Amino acid sequence: MKSGKRGIWLVTTALLSVSLLFGCTGGKGTPADTGDPEPGKDGETAKKIITVTFRDDGIGENGAFYKWLKEVSASYPDKSVEIKPTPIQASEGDYFAKVALALKSKDTAPDIVTEDTFILNSDASAGYLEPLDDKLAGWEDWSNGSFIEAMKKGVTASDGKVYGVPYNTDSRGLWYNKDIFKQAGLPEDWQPKNWEEVLNAARTIKEKAPDVVPIWMNMGKATGEATSMQTYEMLLYGTGERLYDDASSKWITKSQGILDALTFVETVNKEKLGPPLSKVLNGQAGNTASREYLPQGKLAISLDGSWITGNYMETGAAPWPEYKDVLGFAPMPTSQGQEPGSITLAGGWALSIPSNSKNKDEAWEFIKYALGKENTQKLVMSSGNITVRADVAKDPEYTKMPFNEIATEYLQNAEFRPAQEKYPEVSTQIQTMVESVATGTSPADAMNKYAQDVTRIVGADHIVEK
């Protein structure tokens, strides 16, 4: 009897959790509405609802993606369907967990979901996403060179099938405030050659402009993949090391590169070159840096992505007309200045169709319309991202956007996260490791704990120490 009651309680709790998951999204519709047609009026044919789930990072309908989705939906020529936004308001890390929960059930799965390319392989391997190869075969844009060929890699899972259509990519580097640099006697055309030059610039800022935060990097578990990719992997790959050894098909759990990357994080915190931990360990840390500290002249250097300028446009979350004159975007140098001299990590997002979508054909037709040249161009120009379409990349309206050319140039030395099913779980351990160093754990101790945790996840036969 006790076991039976406990089972009922667990099922009830699980169902309640799923219902609560989308109860705070701010939209009237939820993924549970998928497939339910709008009631017909005066004999009209009922509309079919196509739900689109994406991350709302706290600014609701003012977000670039949200605005774009509403605009594209309004212009969609097929009036027999209604495109319904179903945003999930969450930090980056929480978004992936909540999406995974929703994708498991036909009752909660949306018709279209935005997938970060780093999680796409994992979701595909779990059976949550629909392979699109058959549909793509009939779409001319996919085969005629309209999409940059290299960008298709990010939406191809380990089984060789394609599980999404990419709509943007990005590069990463060092954003810096030229006015603050000038005040501190630093070059306005800053091109650091190695990590020591980056740290020395931060030290100079601390001395000459004490009211300014010298450098900001994501360092907490709350900022999720931004901590893994924009901070740790930018540093690790800059040492020449990698997360995953392709030759042996094993995860690297201990190495000098890991220690060097963590020592950089330790130095920033020990010398108080970064913001207070209460700010940097917060889930909104990235938004605080890009939308408040940089525009307000409170931050000198920010290790961040090419997309942050989307905040500063007239329609952005933090309009800042002067950004194109005040900001510089320097390449992140390798640790010692070794070849290739600089490093960037490239990622991006895609529109995917969940396996549990009730309207796969209608969802696909909308994806083709939404990610055509014209609509893709509108999205990347409003969000500050880099396009994945070759035809958009050549468009004069796109090329004249500030920083687009230099951000695209950084892709020449781009690296990508491992296309491995276990990567999301390993990434979570990276975030824990970085935060532990930020809060006082030694790099060696943090690395040892990381090695233990990754071994537990992937198995002792799938790790290597260097």
C-alpha positions, 0 to 999 in steps of 0.5 A: 500500500505504501509503495502504491501511494508513493507511486501515485504521489510521484506521478502527480508531482511529475505532472504538476511539475510539467504544468508549472513549467510553462505556467510562468512563461508570460504567454497565453499559450503553452506547449500543451496547446499544440495542435488544438485548433482555434474555434472557427467563427461564422463557419470559418475553418478553424486555425491550427496552432503551431507553438514555438518555444524559445528562451526569454532571458527576462525582457519578454516581448522586447527581446529581439527573437520575440519581436522577430517571431511576432513579425514573421508570424504576422506576415506568414502567408498561410492563414490556416495556422496561427503561430503562437510564441511559448517562451520559457523565462529562465537562465541559460542553464535552466532553459535547457533542462526545462526544454528537455522536460517539455520535449519528453511528452506529447502533452507538453512538446512544442511544434518548434523549439530553439536549440543551442547547437551544443545541446542539439546532439544530446537531444537528438540522441535522446530521441527528442528531435525529428531528423530533417534530412528528408524535408531538407532534400526538397528545400532548394535553399539548403542545397544551392549554396544559400547556407554556409556549408561549414555551419551545417556541421553544428546541426548534424548529430553524431548519427550523421542526420540533421536535426535543425536549421541554423539561424545564427552563429557567433564568435567571441573576443574581448570587447573593450571601452575605448574611452576608458582605455584612453583615460588609462593611457592604453591604446584605443586600437588594442590588440593584446598578443598574449594573456599577460598583456590582457591581465596587464591592461586590466591591472592598469585599469584598476590603478588608473580608473579605480571606479571601473571594473577592469575585466568581466568573464562569466564564472558561475554555474548560474550562467551555464554554457556561457561560463563553459564556452565563453570563459573556460573553453576560450582559455583552454583552447587558447593553450592549445589543449582541447576538451576531447581528444579526437585521436583516442576518442577520450575526454581529457581530464587532467592537463597543463592546459586545464591548470593554465586556464584555471590559473587565469581565472584565479588571477583575475579574482585574487587580484580583484580585477573582476566584478564582485562575486555577487554580480558574476555568479548571478544568473543575469551576469551576462546581461548585467555586463553587456546591458548595464556596465559596458554602456554606463562606462563601468566596465573596461574589458568583457570577454563575450560574444559578437551578439552583444551589440544587438542590445545597443540598437534602437530596438534592443534591450539597452539602446546605446547609439554611441556603441559603434564609436566607444567599443572596440572588439579585440581578438582573444589571444592564445596564452603565449601568443603561439600560433594561430595567435588568437582563438574563438569558439563558434556556436549558434542556434537552430530551429528544430522540430520535436519528435513529439510535435503534433504538427510536423509538416506545418512546423516545417513549412513555417521554418522554411518561411522564417529562415529564408533570406529576407527573414533571416537577415532581419533576425541577425541584424536585429540581434547582433548575431552573425549570419549562417546564410552565404547570401545574407553575408554578401548583402550590403545592409548586413555588411555595413553593420558595425563589427559584423566584418571583424566578428566574421573574420574571427571565425577563421580561427574558430573552434567548436565544442565536441559533438559528443552526447556527453558534452552537456553533462561534462559542461555542467562539471566545467561550470562547477570547476570554474565557479569553485576556482572563482570562490577560492579553490586552487586550480589543482584541487578543482581539476582533480574534482573535475577529473573525478566527476567527468570519469563518473559521467563518461567512464574510466575507459573514456578519459585520458590525462596529459 
